[in-house]
Amino acid sequence: MLSKLSLAGADPRQEVRAGVTTFMTMAYIIAVNPQILGDAGMPRDGVMAATCLAAAFGSLLMGVLTNFPFALAPGMGLNAYFAYTVVLGLGLSWQGALAAVFVSGVLFLLLTITRARQAIVNGIPLSLKCAISVGIGLFIALIGLEKAGLIVPSPATGSLGLVTPAHFTTPELTRLLPPGTSPASICVALIGLVLSAGLIVRRVRGALLWGIIGATVAGVPLGVVTWPGGPPVSLPSGLGRTFMAMDFHALLGFGLVSVIFTFTFVDLFDAVGTLVGVANKAGMLDAQGRLPRVTRALVADSLATAAGAALGTSTTTAYIESATGVAEGGRTGWTAVTVAVLFLAALFCAPLVNAVPAAATAPALILVGVFMIEPVTRIDFGDFAEAIPAFCAMVIMPLAFSIAEGIVFGVLSYTLLRLLSGRWRDLSLTMALLSALFLVHLAWR
């Protein structure tokens, strides 16, 4: 299996640097995931260990099976659904929710083996694939801007929930800064953004990583970075309280179908969207816009989900932050393997990893939005049957804060316009089936 890994045409140092960059932009999950799942009653130290192990296993598997530079970890959004909807909202125990995640992982694997998932990936038109890449870039940039504290909810829009730039001189907006964000942390983010952008313009290799390091160093005198007290190396405890804690009896008693369907649906299209978007940016799609070795990539995603549930965390999936490593030149599985090694190291260096503030990694996410918007030039805006669905996918992803929702409305609008224009013969079977599934999903929720 290790023979699948190759450095053909790649620079080993560049691959390692890309892996470090990817890790630094997604390492926030080590601290955030235990906080979210802890709200559902899970032991936070156990979730932290499970998060690192699941990310390491998934990223290693992706690198070895596919030779792609995609990293995996417990997904944001999916962990929030796990904690706040399934456990706190619907009343299923967290042990039962873990069982639901495990079953969904097995279902993902079955869909992959029967080639249903890869048919979905390959059946999406090229214009939508390009739109997915652009939409993910906008989505990443929005996350980065929010983490940097540069945008805040706008009190002027009320229930619309729109955002506005942060203004330190306006008390109402200053109070709306995200938790843990302050004027000092925003300064750190701006320093990192200017530093990274300047290095990129000068074509300095490792610009994003150096920007993260520089912003972290700048955060020390500003009081944003607090170096951990006590030993910098420690091993998180509590894994025994989450390992194999799945409760299938509780899941069956609660109602299997609705919970499993939602986990399956959300992860399916988050994973597909991420793989297609990042692969498009990396130039890995073939002439037909298809992702080679997509079956192996989806198998890795499926197995990582099941393994993560067994370890004690929510759905593990491909991370959109992988785009930062691709932007640094990562092109092979050694980038993903590097990420896996760093997640294992994070088990022992958790205090040091947690010392890197979100303000220091936010600039990398913002600038990836610039890198990923390039495929918009491949969309035929002269054909409105192509342009309108692409626009829906690109805009809805950041505005709805959901990759999956952007794909849903992109696919549905594509199918509808094909029917209205009499071009229904252009529809693939995959697009027709997806549209029917999405309509059922929208009617169900």
N, C-alpha and C positions, 0 to 999 in steps of 0.2 A: 504494500500500500504506500510505503514511503517513496516508491519510485514515481508516484504521481507528482511529487514536488520537483520543480525544475527552476533553475535560475537562467535559463536560456534567454539571452538578450537583456538581462537585468544586472544591475550593480548591487552586490550583496550589501554594501554599506547603505545604499539608497533604500533597499528593502527594509533594513533594520530601522533606519531613520523614519520611514513611512509608518512602520509598525508602532514605534514610540509615539509618533504624532497622533495616530489613530487612538492609541490607548489613552493619551493625555486628554483628548477631547471627549472620550466616553467614560473616563474613570470616575466621573461624578456619580455614576450609577452605584458605585460601591457604597456611597453614603446615602444617596437618595432612596434607593430601593428598600433598605431596612426601615427608613422612616415611613414610607408609604405602607409597606406590608405590616409594619409594627402597629399602624393604626387599626389593622384588622385583627390584632391580638397576637401576632406572631412574635417570637423572641427575636429581637433585632440583631443580637450577636450571631445567632444561628443563620438568619437571613443574609447577613453580610458574608459569612463564610460560603453559604450556598451560592450567592451571587458571583463571587470570585471563581468558584469551582465550575459553575455552569458556563460562565463566560470563557474560561480557559478551555473547557472540553469542547464547546461549540466552535470556538475560533480555530482550535487545533484540528478538529474534524473537517472544517471548511477548507483549511489550508492543505491538508493531506489528501482529501478526496477530490478537490477541484483545481488546486493550484491557483485559486483566486485570492485577491487581497481583501476579502470581506471578513469583518469581525462580527462576532455574535455576543449577545449579553441579554439579560432579562429586559424586555422592552418597556419603554416608557409609554404610557397610555394603557397598555395591557395590564401593567401592575396596578394602575389606578382603577381600572374596571374590576380587577380581582378584588381589591380591598373595599372600594366604596360602593360598588354596585352589587357584586355577587355576595360578599360577606356582610357588609354593614347594611346594604339596601335590601337584598333578598333574604338575608338571614341564614345562608348556608355557612357552616363552620369553615374555618380556613383549611382544616384538614380535608374537608369535602371539596373545597375549591381546588386544592392541589391535585386531588384525584381527577377533577374535571380537566385540568391542564394536561395531566398524564394521558388521559383518554384522547384528548384532542391531538396530542403528539402522535399517538398511534394511528389516529385517523389520517393525519397529515401524511404519514409514511405510506399508508395504504393507497391514498390518492396519488402519491408520487409513483409507487410501484406500478399502478395501473395507468400511468402517464396522463392522468387527468390534470394534475397541476402544471406539468410542463406544456400541455396543450393549451392551457390558459395563457401561459407566458408567451408562447409562440403565436397564438391566435390574436393577440392584441395588435392593431395596426401600428405602423411605424410612427405616424403622427402622434398617436396617443403615448407611445413609448417616449418620444421626445418630450411631450408635454409632462409626462410623469417625472422625467429628469429635472425639468425646469421647476415644476411644482415642488419637488423635494428640496431643490435649492432655495426657493423662497421660504419653505417651511423651516429649513435649517437656519436661514438668516433670521427669521422671526424668533426662533428659540434663542439664538445668540443675542439678539437685541434685547430680549426680555431678561435673559440672564445677566446681561451687562447693566441692566437698569436704565438703558437709554430710551426705552418706551414703557409707558405705564397705561393702565386703563384710563380712558377719558371720561371724566365726570360729566362732560357736556353732552355725551351721546346717550346717557342713561341706559335703558334696557338694550340698546344696540350692542353694547359691549365692545365698542371700538377702542383704539389706542391713540395715544398722543405722545409727543416727545416729553421727556422728563425736564422739569424746570425747577432748579433749586430755590429760586426766588418765589415760587408759588407754593404756599404751605399745603394747599389742597392736593397738589400733584406730588409733593414730597412725601406726603403720608401714604400715597399709593404705591410707593416703591416696593418691590417684592421683598419677602422676608430675607434678612441677611444682606440686603443691599443698602448702601449708604452713599452719600456724595464721595467719600473716599474710595469706595469700591468702584464707583463709576469712573473715577479718575484712573484707577488701575486698568480698567477695561479700555479706556481711551488710549492710554499709553501703549497697551498691547496691540490695539488696532492700528495706531500710527506706526509702531515699530514693525509689525508684520507686513503692513501694506508697503512701507518703504523698502523692506527687504525683498518683497515680491517684485516690486518695480525694478529693483537692481538685480533681479534674477539670482538671488542668493539661495542656495540649496538649504532646505530645512527652515525656510522662513517662518512657517507657522509654528514649528516647535520652538525656535529661538524666540518668537514672540511670546509664547506661553511662559518660557523660562524668564524672559525679561520682565514681563508683567508681574510674575510671582515675586521676583526680587524687588521690584518697585513697591510691591504691596507690604513689604516688611516695615519700612519706616513710616508708612501711612497707616499702620495698624490694621491692615486688612488681612495680612498673613500672620497667623499665630502658630509658631513652631511648637509642636507637641511637647508637653512636659513628660518627664519620666523616660523610660527607654524608648528609642525610636523604632525598635523592632519588637513586635509582639504578635502572638498568634490568637486570633479571635476564637472564643469558645462558643458553645451553644449549638454546634451543628447537630449533635445527638438529639436535640429537641425538634429538629425539622427533618432530619434524614429519614426517609421512608415513613413519614407521618401521614401519608395519604389515607383517607377514609372513604372507601368506595361504597360502604353501606349507607353513609350519610348522603352521598351523592345520589344513589339510586332512590332513596327515600324522598329526596327533595324534588326530583324530576330531572332526568338525564338530558332530555333533548334540547331544551331551551338554552341551558348553560353551555353545553358542548357546542351547539350551533354557533353561538356568539363567539366563543373562544376561537373556533375554527375559522369563522368568517373573517374576523378582525386580523388574526395572524396571517391568514392566507394572503390577503391583499396588502398588508403592510410588508410582508416578506417579498412578495412579487414586485411591488412598487420599488422597494429598496434595491433589490437585485438588478432590476432593469435600469433604474435611474443611475446607480453607481457604475454599473457595467457600461452604460452608454457613455458616461463621462470618461471612463478608462479606455474607451475604444475597443471594447471586447465583444460588441455585437457584430454579427456577420452581415453580409450584404442584404439579407432579408430582414435585418433588425432582430435576429434571434440570438439568444445567449447560448453559446456552446457549453456542453457539460452541465446543462441546467438541472438534469436529473440528479446528479451528484450533489449539487448545491442544495436542492430541495430535500434530499435525504439527510444531509448534514443538519439542516434547519429542523427537520422532523425529530431526529434522534436527540438533538440538543434540547428541544422542548420537553421530551419525555424524561431525559436525564435531569434537567433542571427541576422538574416537578418532584422527582425522586429525592433530589438533594434538599429541596425545600424552598423553591422560589417560583414566581409566576413565569409565564411563557417566555422562553428564550428565542430570540429572533435576530436576523441580520440587522445591523445598525447603520443608519444613514450617516453617522459620523465616520464610517469607513471612507467616505468621500474625501476626508481630510488627508488620509494616507495616500489615496489615489492622487490627490493634488500634489503630494510630495514625491510622486514618482513610483509609488508601490504598484507593481503589476503582477506579482506572483504570490503563491501561497505562503512564502516565507514572511510576508508582511503579517498575515493572519497568525502564523506560528509565533512571531515576535510578540504579538498582542497576547496570545495565550500564555507565554512565559511570564510576561509582565503581570498578568492577572494572578498567576500563581505566586509571584513575588509579592504582590499586594497583600496576600494573606499574612505575610510576615512583616510588611512595612506599611500597614494600614495607617498609622499616625502620620507618616511622611506623605503618603498619597493624599490624605485628607487635608494636608496643609496647603495644597494647591487650590486656590479659591475659584469659584465659578467665573468670577470676573476675569481671571487670567485665561480661561479656555474659551470664553464667549467670543473674543475677536476671531478665533479660527473658524467658528461656526458662521459668523457673519461673512467672512471672506470666501468661504466655500460656496455661499449663495452666488457670488460673482462667477466662480469657476463653473458652476453647474447650469448657468443660464444659457450657455453657448448653444445647446441643441435647438433652441428656439428658431435658429436660422434654417433648420431642416424642415420646418413645418410650412406647408403650402397655404399661406394665408389668402391666396387668390381663389382657393376652393373653400367656400364657406362651410361645406359639409365636413371638411377636415378641420378648418380653423375654429369653428364654434365649439365642438367637443374638446379640442385641445385647450382652448381658453377656459372652459369650465373646469377641466382637470387642474390647470395651473393655478387658477384663482381660488378655487374652493379648498385646496389643500391647506394653504396658510390661513384663510379666513375661517374655515371650520376647524382648524387645528387638527386635521386628520388626513393622513395619506389615503386611508381606505375610502373615506367619503369623496375625495377628489376623483378616485378611480371609478367609484360608483356612478357619479354624475357624468363623468367623461364618457363612460361606456354607454350609459342610457341615452345621452344626447346623440352620440355617434349612431346608434341603432335607429333612433327616432328619425333623424335627418336622412338616413339612408332610405327609410320607408317612405317618408314624405316626398323625397326627390325621385322616387321610382328606381332607385339604385339598390334595391334589396338583394340583388344577385351578388353584390360586392361583399355582403355580410358573410363572415365565416360561421361555421357551426358553433365554434367557441363563443363568438360574440353574441349569437342568438341565445345560447344557453345561459351565458352570463347575464344578459339583460333580463331574461325570465327569472333567474335566481335573485337578482337585485330587486326586481319589482316585488317578489314575495317577501324579501327581507324588509323593504320599506313599508309594506302593508302590515307586517308582523310586529314591528317595533313600536 
